[in-house]
Protein backbone atom coordinates (compact mmCIF):
# COMPACT_ATOMS: atom_id res chain seq x y z
CA UNK A 1 0.00 0.00 0.00
CA UNK A 2 1.33 3.41 -1.00
CA UNK A 3 1.48 6.08 1.70
CA UNK A 4 0.03 9.53 0.95
CA UNK A 5 1.90 12.65 2.09
CA UNK A 6 1.69 16.20 0.80
CA UNK A 7 4.78 18.41 0.69
CA UNK A 8 5.32 22.17 0.57
CA UNK A 9 8.62 23.34 -0.89
CA UNK A 10 9.82 26.79 0.15
CA UNK A 11 11.22 28.47 -2.96
CA UNK A 12 14.86 29.53 -2.71
CA UNK A 13 15.84 27.29 0.21
CA UNK A 14 17.03 23.69 0.44
CA UNK A 15 14.16 21.22 0.81
CA UNK A 16 14.90 18.08 2.82
CA UNK A 17 12.63 15.35 4.09
CA UNK A 18 13.89 12.26 5.91
CA UNK A 19 11.66 9.30 6.65
CA UNK A 20 11.90 5.65 7.57
CA UNK A 21 10.21 2.84 5.66
CA UNK A 22 8.76 0.22 8.00
CA UNK A 23 8.09 -3.47 7.41
CA UNK A 24 4.33 -4.00 7.62
CA UNK A 25 4.65 -7.45 9.18
CA UNK A 26 7.18 -6.66 11.92
CA UNK A 27 6.76 -2.91 12.43
CA UNK A 28 10.56 -2.60 12.31
CA UNK A 29 12.53 -0.46 9.86
CA UNK A 30 12.67 -2.24 6.51
CA UNK A 31 16.10 -3.18 5.18
CA UNK A 32 16.50 -1.40 1.82
CA UNK A 33 20.04 -2.54 1.03
CA UNK A 34 20.36 -2.93 -2.75
CA UNK A 35 17.48 -0.55 -3.53
CA UNK A 36 17.58 2.66 -5.51
CA UNK A 37 14.99 5.43 -5.31
CA UNK A 38 13.55 7.91 -7.78
CA UNK A 39 11.06 10.73 -7.45
CA UNK A 40 9.27 12.84 -10.05
CA UNK A 41 6.70 15.61 -9.90
CA UNK A 42 4.37 16.75 -12.68
CA UNK A 43 1.66 19.40 -12.93
CA UNK A 44 -0.86 16.56 -13.36
CA UNK A 45 -0.49 12.81 -13.29
CA UNK A 46 -0.84 12.75 -17.09
CA UNK A 47 1.56 15.65 -17.84
CA UNK A 48 4.34 14.64 -20.22
CA UNK A 49 7.07 16.92 -18.86
CA UNK A 50 8.21 16.47 -15.25
CA UNK A 51 8.59 19.49 -12.99
CA UNK A 52 11.64 17.77 -11.53
CA UNK A 53 13.43 14.41 -11.32
CA UNK A 54 15.49 13.58 -8.26
CA UNK A 55 17.30 10.57 -6.87
CA UNK A 56 16.75 10.35 -3.10
CA UNK A 57 19.46 8.72 -1.01
CA UNK A 58 18.87 5.47 0.83
CA UNK A 59 20.42 4.30 4.10
CA UNK A 60 19.71 0.65 3.29
CA UNK A 61 20.39 -1.10 6.62
CA UNK A 62 18.21 1.39 8.52
CA UNK A 63 15.42 1.81 5.96
CA UNK A 64 15.90 5.59 5.79
CA UNK A 65 15.19 7.62 2.64
CA UNK A 66 16.31 11.24 2.31
CA UNK A 67 14.78 13.55 -0.27
CA UNK A 68 16.92 16.63 -0.91
CA UNK A 69 16.29 19.43 -3.41
CA UNK A 70 19.03 22.10 -3.30
CA UNK A 71 18.42 25.83 -2.99
CA UNK A 72 19.64 26.46 -6.56
CA UNK A 73 16.91 24.12 -7.85
CA UNK A 74 14.02 25.35 -5.67
CA UNK A 75 14.85 28.93 -6.65
CA UNK A 76 13.66 28.11 -10.17
CA UNK A 77 10.35 26.60 -9.03
CA UNK A 78 7.63 29.01 -10.17
CA UNK A 79 4.80 26.48 -10.44
CA UNK A 80 2.16 26.37 -7.70
CA UNK A 81 1.12 22.74 -7.27
CA UNK A 82 1.65 19.35 -8.82
CA UNK A 83 1.61 15.64 -8.06
CA UNK A 84 4.60 13.46 -7.18
CA UNK A 85 5.45 9.90 -6.39
CA UNK A 86 8.50 8.15 -5.02
CA UNK A 87 9.48 4.65 -6.06
CA UNK A 88 12.10 2.20 -4.82
CA UNK A 89 13.56 -0.58 -6.96
CA UNK A 90 15.95 -3.46 -6.36
CA UNK A 91 15.93 -4.63 -10.03
CA UNK A 92 13.60 -7.50 -9.09
CA UNK A 93 10.75 -5.52 -7.60
CA UNK A 94 9.74 -1.88 -8.00
CA UNK A 95 7.35 -0.29 -5.50
CA UNK A 96 5.67 3.08 -5.21
CA UNK A 97 6.00 3.89 -1.53
CA UNK A 98 4.93 7.53 -1.34
CA UNK A 99 2.72 9.88 -3.33
CA UNK A 100 0.77 13.09 -2.95
CA UNK A 101 0.48 16.73 -3.86
CA UNK A 102 3.52 18.96 -3.87
CA UNK A 103 3.30 22.74 -3.83
CA UNK A 104 5.66 25.70 -3.84
CA UNK A 105 5.53 28.53 -1.32
CA UNK A 106 6.93 31.46 -3.31
CA UNK A 107 9.84 33.40 -1.86
CA UNK A 108 9.56 37.09 -0.88
CA UNK A 109 13.11 37.65 0.44
CA UNK A 110 15.76 37.37 -2.29
CA UNK A 111 19.56 37.53 -2.26
Phi, psi and omega in degrees: 000133181276132177280150179248128177209127177270145179236147170242124178259126174277119181299137174082006175228161179289130176261130177216131175229132179238130178213160181252136175266127182254146174285125183297325184285320186258338184078004179266160176304136182278134177285121182246022177300130181092357179267152167242163180230153174212149182219135175227152172232147178220158178300321174223165179302325183270358181298139182285317186266125178288149172286325173198158172234129175224160177243098177296156177268152181234128169264089189306308183298332184256000177068027184257132176244134178241123176259122179229129173236115185293158179309314183300330179279313182294335178301326180276357180283111179244358177283162184262312182206146176211192177240149179223163163213159180233127180240150171242153186209134176243023182074343175259320185222128173252141181223138169272120184252343183210142177204164177163194175269149177226130182229163182246128171266110186294144184277140174258316182274123180243159175294000000 
